[in-house]
Amino acid sequence: MTLSEGVGEQDLYAIGQEIVSILGEDRDKRGRKIHTLPITEKRFVARIKNPRLLTDITKIIKIKPPTKRDTVFSLYQSYPRYVEYDGVWVWYDPKTHVDVWGPTSDTIRNADFSNRSGKVYTDDVETIEELCCGSGFLGKYAAIKCKNAKELHLVDIYKKAIQCAQDNMEDLEKQKDINVSYSICDARKMAGKKYNLINLNPPYILRQKTIEGSAFEGISLSCDIIENGRDFVTEGGKIVVTTSSISEDIVQDAMGNAKGLKSAEILGKAYQPLKVNPVLNNKDWVSYLLGEKRLERMKGYDYEYGHTITIWLLTYE
Ligand SMILES: C[S@@+](CC[C@H](N)C(=O)[O-])C[C@H]1O[C@@H](n2cnc3c(N)ncnc32)[C@H](O)[C@@H]1O
């Protein structure tokens, strides 16, 4: 399935084999049975207006008629999934990229607010790093948007995420003369090698006795990168980081302590559901977050909890 997110609307497509097995297009032009189609073939299925998540169940269940709704459900169960925004795409498949965190609404909003600001993907950016890269969407997006980009470095602590990012950079390297490299390690280890632009969509959900390294748990990584940002970016360099109201106060303290932070500007905010099942199904974790007054009941939308994400542009001396 391809999810193509525009500003305010999301188009869903069937691709390749899904056109045969879900949409029932199983005859070629001469009436012969076909079993599969290339992944480059796609058919529009549905448009969701103003989704708050890439998988916004409250909107999906309202799709009419029911056959179209069920088709969308089938597409969401089918992989590989391609996520495309503004002409840039990545794919992932849980069978190959086990437990890799694919792009979410946080990812797309990070790219969207950055692009619309006109301040992030500027002509002076030649070297780019995505820390905590997952599928690598933000690094790839930045590399395409910054017309003078020559170097892209992708970092994740999880080996399969780097495998996924590698799979997604193949076409980038064909379309642009760019040197792409990878590191599997704690992002903090990258201090010292400096880049013009760093993208960071990190874990941000606080937990008692945090064990770091997951896609969503803990806030100290974000704080460490922000506080020591001067060691990660070149003079005048930028870090674009996604934060959440769940831990915003802690991140802002880190900004206050950051050495050489010249400016901290908000590029955009979005109020959206918190939909991280392993957190919300864990009673101890939820009661900790509620006790700390870090989870708010979602108002006016059919999800239990909501939070506000903020996309920051940090510039260092
Ligand atoms: C919320 S996901 C974001 C993935 C990607 N940036 C995106 O926007 O789609 C966070 C990612 O951070 C990685 N991660 C967690 N702790 C890390 C650490 N200490 N160093 C490097 N990567 C880490 C996880 O493996 C995961 O891929």
The ligand as a Gaussian input file, in Angstrom:
#p B3LYP/6-31G(d) Opt

LIG

0 1
 C       10.378000       7.449000      16.838000
 S       11.468000       6.439000      15.881000
 C       11.737000       7.581000      14.536000
 C       12.259000       6.956000      13.280000
 C       12.450000       7.952000      12.120000
 N       13.310000       9.051000      12.507000
 C       11.126000       8.485000      11.643000
 O       10.841000       9.667000      11.862000
 O       10.362000       7.738000      11.020000
 C       12.955000       6.557000      16.852000
 C       14.153000       5.765000      16.321000
 O       15.242000       6.004000      17.240000
 C       16.027000       4.838000      17.357000
 N       16.783000       4.981000      18.600000
 C       16.337000       4.872000      19.882000
 N       17.324000       5.129000      20.759000
 C       18.432000       5.416000      20.014000
 C       19.764000       5.771000      20.359000
 N       20.165000       5.870000      21.636000
 N       20.650000       6.024000      19.355000
 C       20.258000       5.904000      18.052000
 N       19.001000       5.562000      17.678000
 C       18.099000       5.325000      18.645000
 C       15.011000       3.717000      17.299000
 O       15.623000       2.495000      16.919000
 C       14.025000       4.266000      16.246000
 O       14.371000       3.824000      14.947000

